[in-house]
Amino acid sequence: MSILNCKSCGGTVDVEYVESKDVQNKIVLNNGMEMIVPLKYPEKFVSLGEGNTPIIRLPNVEKQLNLDKIFGKLEFMNPTGSFKDRGTFMMISMAIEEKISSVVEDSSGNAGASLSAYCAKTGLEAHIFAPESAPVSKLGQIKTYGAKVHLIKGSRDEVTKKAKRFYQENNYIYASHVLSPYYVEGTKTFAYEIAKQFAFDLPENIIFPVGNGSLIIGCWKGLNELLEQNIIDKIPRLHCVQAEQFIPVIQEINGDSDYRMNDNPFSVAGGISVSFPARKKEVAKIINDSFGIGVSVTDEEIIEWQKFLARKEGVFCEPTSATVFAALKKLFDSNAISKKDSVLLPITGFGLKDKLFV
């Protein structure tokens, strides 16, 4: 839990499994599939019932965009209202195995709420660092679970700096949804679920909202595990969307690693408003290796689609989640996705968790 960066190069670290199946531990997911995990005692993993979220057809979006097959995966139906529970269950399960009693996290809202809930379940002390500008609803959710909230003035990156200083000074564990390799081991469940939900015949395209990229990274890792086991025979094209004010991953995809922060660093998509993601090179490689595309969208486009989904599909998502629909329109308009292509859109967070812009 304490090792988050390579001591040689400073880069992020990942979990690698030995090849012998005799020493691989697995858990059985809610959908009945087995998944390899880094836990010593997999039968004791911590759960609030995360995962197994439904996939629905979106006929009114199909009609609006003139596309044949669009599916939404309702990730906001996870226990705390966002996909973040997928990563948290694994990270906290590891913390319990290592007999950790206090953890620190920095979050704009959803990750902090998720960590707080799982800490409440297990009796861990949680310190959540959040920007003062974080939505009141998300901060309220974090506090309700009993976590100690530290509000910080300044940018999202300043919040991270303060959280790191705090855990180092107090000898706590930094339970980072950005850096923890165990968090990504949890978000792999997304891949295992969609494989079974689509009867192992996956859609051609998946579009992810990307700030730090934990969901797309976990999905990619899970899909490759399934491919190696011959459970699936192809991997979809994985696309990413970012708010136009925060496009470090898109610039990396395009070969421009010298990120220049926007003069107006604010977006209604607070969940992906990240200027310096630690895993941007990893995300960019995933997009390129899967023949995907990175797309940026405006706040106006995001709000328009948030409103459309609520009023035409009965799906109330937070602004960050609506970005994938704005991105889909751009990908279709640019002929990157064809009319007959099937598309899966993870709807990552519930609308009441954020400020209302519609």
C-alpha positions in Angstrom: 0.0 0.0 0.0 2.9 2.4 0.8 4.7 2.0 -2.6 3.0 4.2 -5.2 6.0 5.2 -7.4 9.0 3.5 -8.8 12.1 4.3 -6.8 14.2 4.4 -9.9 12.3 6.4 -12.4 9.5 7.9 -10.2 6.8 6.5 -12.5 3.6 4.8 -11.4 3.6 1.1 -10.4 1.3 -1.7 -11.4 0.4 -5.2 -10.2 1.9 -8.1 -12.1 0.9 -11.7 -11.6 3.1 -14.8 -11.7 2.3 -17.1 -14.6 1.6 -20.2 -12.4 -2.2 -20.6 -11.9 -1.5 -22.6 -8.8 -0.5 -19.4 -6.9 -3.1 -17.0 -8.4 -5.9 -15.9 -6.1 -9.3 -15.1 -7.6 -12.6 -13.7 -6.5 -16.1 -14.5 -7.9 -17.8 -11.3 -9.1 -21.5 -10.5 -8.8 -22.0 -11.8 -12.3 -20.4 -15.2 -11.5 -17.1 -14.6 -13.4 -13.8 -15.2 -11.7 -11.1 -12.4 -11.7 -7.5 -12.7 -10.6 -6.7 -10.3 -7.6 -3.7 -9.4 -5.6 -5.3 -10.4 -2.3 -3.8 -13.0 0.0 -7.2 -13.9 1.4 -9.7 -13.2 -1.5 -12.6 -14.7 0.4 -12.4 -11.8 2.9 -12.6 -8.9 0.3 -14.6 -5.9 1.4 -17.8 -5.2 -0.5 -20.8 -2.8 -0.4 -22.4 -4.6 -3.3 -20.4 -2.6 -6.0 -20.6 -3.5 -9.6 -23.0 -5.5 -11.8 -24.5 -2.2 -13.0 -27.1 -2.4 -15.7 -26.6 -1.7 -19.4 -29.5 0.0 -21.2 -30.3 0.9 -24.8 -30.6 4.6 -25.5 -33.1 4.9 -28.4 -33.6 8.6 -28.2 -29.9 9.3 -28.3 -29.7 6.9 -31.3 -32.5 8.9 -33.0 -30.9 12.2 -32.2 -27.5 11.2 -33.6 -28.8 8.9 -36.4 -26.8 5.9 -34.9 -28.0 2.3 -34.7 -26.7 0.9 -31.4 -25.9 3.1 -28.4 -25.7 1.6 -24.9 -25.3 3.2 -21.6 -23.8 1.5 -18.5 -25.3 3.0 -15.4 -22.3 3.3 -13.2 -24.0 5.7 -11.0 -25.9 2.7 -9.6 -22.8 1.7 -7.6 -23.3 2.1 -3.8 -22.0 5.6 -3.4 -23.3 6.9 -6.8 -20.2 6.6 -9.0 -17.9 4.1 -10.6 -15.2 4.9 -8.0 -16.5 2.1 -5.8 -15.0 -0.4 -8.2 -11.5 0.7 -7.3 -12.1 1.4 -3.7 -13.3 -2.1 -2.8 -10.0 -3.5 -3.8 -7.8 -0.8 -2.4 -9.5 -1.0 1.0 -9.5 -4.8 1.0 -5.7 -4.5 0.6 -5.5 -2.0 3.5 -7.4 -4.4 5.8 -5.0 -7.2 4.8 -2.1 -5.0 5.7 -3.7 -4.0 9.0 -3.8 -0.3 8.2 -5.9 1.9 10.4 -5.8 5.4 8.9 -5.8 6.5 5.2 -5.5 9.8 3.4 -7.0 10.7 0.0 -7.4 13.9 -2.1 -10.6 14.1 -4.2 -12.9 16.5 -5.9 -15.8 14.5 -4.5 -16.6 11.0 -5.8 -13.4 9.2 -4.9 -13.6 10.8 -1.4 -17.2 9.7 -0.9 -16.4 6.2 -2.0 -13.3 5.9 0.2 -15.2 7.3 3.2 -18.0 4.8 2.8 -15.7 1.8 2.6 -13.7 3.1 5.6 -17.0 3.4 7.5 -17.7 -0.2 6.7 -14.3 -1.4 7.9 -13.7 1.0 10.8 -10.7 2.8 9.1 -10.1 6.4 9.8 -10.4 8.5 6.6 -8.9 11.9 6.0 -10.2 13.5 2.8 -8.6 16.5 1.2 -10.9 18.4 -1.1 -10.9 21.8 -2.9 -13.1 24.5 -1.3 -14.9 24.7 -4.7 -16.0 21.0 -4.5 -19.8 20.5 -4.8 -21.6 20.9 -1.5 -23.5 17.7 -2.1 -20.3 15.7 -2.5 -18.7 17.2 0.6 -21.9 16.5 2.5 -21.8 12.8 1.4 -18.2 12.5 2.6 -19.0 14.0 6.0 -22.0 11.9 6.4 -19.9 8.7 6.2 -17.8 10.1 9.1 -14.6 11.1 7.3 -12.5 14.0 8.4 -12.6 16.6 5.6 -9.8 19.0 5.0 -10.9 21.9 2.7 -8.0 23.5 0.7 -7.9 26.8 -1.1 -6.5 26.8 -4.6 -6.3 24.3 -7.5 -6.9 20.6 -7.6 -3.2 20.1 -7.8 -2.7 22.2 -4.6 -5.1 19.9 -2.8 -2.9 16.9 -3.8 0.2 18.6 -2.5 -1.4 19.3 0.9 -2.7 15.7 1.1 0.8 14.3 0.4 2.4 16.5 3.0 -0.2 15.5 5.6 0.2 11.7 5.2 4.0 12.0 5.2 4.0 14.1 8.3 1.6 11.8 10.2 3.0 8.5 8.8 -0.4 7.5 7.3 -1.1 5.6 4.1 -1.9 7.6 1.0 -4.9 5.7 -0.4 -4.8 7.4 -3.8 -7.3 6.5 -6.5 -4.8 8.0 -8.9 -1.6 6.2 -7.9 -2.6 3.0 -6.1 -2.0 0.0 -8.3 -4.7 -1.8 -6.3 -7.3 0.7 -7.2 -6.9 -0.2 -10.9 -7.1 -3.9 -10.0 -10.6 -3.0 -8.8 -11.7 -1.1 -11.9 -10.9 -4.2 -14.0 -14.3 -5.4 -12.9 -15.8 -3.1 -15.5 -14.3 -5.2 -18.3 -15.4 -8.5 -16.8 -19.0 -7.2 -16.5 -19.4 -5.9 -20.0 -17.9 -9.0 -21.5 -20.7 -11.1 -19.9 -23.4 -8.5 -20.4 -22.7 -8.5 -24.2 -22.5 -12.3 -24.2 -18.7 -11.9 -25.0 -19.4 -10.1 -28.2 -18.3 -6.6 -27.2 -19.3 -3.4 -29.0 -16.9 -1.8 -31.4 -16.4 1.4 -29.3 -16.3 2.5 -25.7 -15.9 6.2 -24.8 -14.6 7.1 -21.4 -14.5 10.5 -19.6 -10.8 10.9 -18.5 -9.3 13.0 -15.8 -6.8 10.6 -14.2 -7.9 7.6 -16.2 -8.5 4.9 -13.5 -11.6 3.5 -15.3 -10.1 3.2 -18.7 -6.8 1.8 -17.4 -8.6 -0.9 -15.4 -10.9 -1.7 -18.3 -7.9 -2.1 -20.7 -6.2 -4.4 -18.2 -9.3 -6.5 -17.7 -10.0 -6.8 -21.4 -6.4 -8.0 -22.0 -6.8 -10.6 -19.3 -10.0 -11.8 -20.9 -8.3 -11.9 -24.3 -5.4 -13.9 -23.0 -7.8 -16.4 -21.5 -9.7 -16.6 -24.9 -12.9 -15.5 -23.2 -13.2 -12.7 -25.8 -11.6 -12.5 -29.2 -11.3 -8.8 -29.7 -10.8 -5.5 -27.8 -13.0 -2.5 -28.6 -11.6 0.8 -29.7 -11.3 2.8 -26.5 -11.8 6.6 -26.9 -11.4 9.3 -24.3 -13.0 12.7 -23.8 -11.7 15.6 -21.8 -13.2 19.1 -21.1 -11.5 21.6 -23.5 -10.0 23.5 -20.5 -8.1 20.4 -19.4 -6.6 18.3 -22.3 -3.3 16.9 -21.1 -4.1 13.4 -22.2 -5.3 14.5 -25.6 -2.1 16.5 -26.1 -0.1 13.4 -25.1 -2.1 11.3 -27.6 -1.2 13.8 -30.3 2.5 13.7 -29.4 2.6 17.0 -27.5 3.8 16.2 -24.0 4.4 19.8 -23.1 1.1 20.6 -21.5 -0.1 24.2 -21.4 -2.7 25.0 -18.8 -5.8 26.9 -20.1 -6.1 30.5 -19.0 -9.5 29.7 -17.7 -9.0 26.5 -15.6 -12.6 25.7 -14.8 -15.1 23.3 -16.3 -18.5 22.1 -15.3 -17.0 18.6 -15.6 -15.3 18.8 -12.3 -14.6 15.1 -12.2 -12.1 15.3 -15.1 -10.7 18.8 -14.4 -7.2 17.5 -13.9 -4.2 19.5 -15.3 -1.4 17.0 -14.5 -2.6 13.4 -14.4 0.1 11.0 -13.2 -0.9 8.3 -15.6 -1.4 10.4 -18.8 1.3 8.5 -20.8 -0.4 5.2 -19.8 -3.8 6.4 -20.9 -2.5 7.9 -24.2 -0.8 4.5 -25.0 -4.1 2.7 -24.3 -5.9 5.0 -26.7 -3.3 4.6 -29.4 -2.9 0.8 -29.0 -6.7 0.3 -29.2 -6.9 2.6 -32.3 -9.0 5.1 -30.3 -9.3 8.9 -30.5 -9.1 11.6 -27.9 -11.8 14.3 -28.1 -12.3 17.6 -26.2 -15.8 19.1 -25.6 -17.1 22.5 -24.4 -19.0 23.2 -21.2 -22.0 24.2 -23.4 -22.0 20.8 -25.2 -21.7 19.0 -21.8 -24.7 20.9 -20.3 -26.8 20.4 -23.5 -26.3 16.6 -23.3 -26.9 16.4 -19.6 -30.2 18.1 -20.2 -31.0 15.9 -23.2 -30.4 12.7 -21.3 -32.5 13.7 -18.4 -35.5 14.9 -20.5 -35.4 12.3 -23.3 -33.9 9.2 -21.7 -34.8 9.7 -18.0 -31.1 9.4 -17.1 -29.9 12.1 -14.7 -26.1 12.1 -14.8 -23.5 14.5 -13.5 -21.8 16.8 -16.1 -18.7 14.7 -16.2 -20.7 11.7 -17.4 -22.5 13.7 -20.1 -19.1 14.4 -21.8 -19.1 11.0 -23.5 -22.3 11.9 -25.4 -20.9 15.1 -26.7 -17.8 13.2 -27.7 -19.8 10.6 -29.5 -21.5 13.3 -31.6 -18.0 14.6 -32.6 -16.7 11.2 -33.4 -19.7 10.5 -35.6 -19.6 13.8 -37.3 -15.9 13.3 -38.1 -16.6 9.8 -39.5 -14.5 8.2 -36.8 -17.5 6.2 -35.8 -20.0 4.9 -38.4 -23.8 4.7 -38.3 -23.8 0.9 -37.8 -21.1 0.8 -35.2 -22.1 -0.2 -31.7 -21.1 2.1 -28.9 -21.0 1.7 -25.1 -21.0 4.8 -22.9 -20.2 4.5 -19.2 -22.4 6.9 -17.3 -20.1 7.4 -14.4 -21.8 9.5 -11.8 -25.3 10.5 -10.6 -26.7 14.0 -11.3 -27.5 14.9 -7.7 -23.9 14.6 -6.7 -22.9 17.8 -8.5 -23.9 21.4 -9.0 -26.9 21.9 -11.2 -26.1 23.7 -14.5 -29.2 23.0 -16.5 
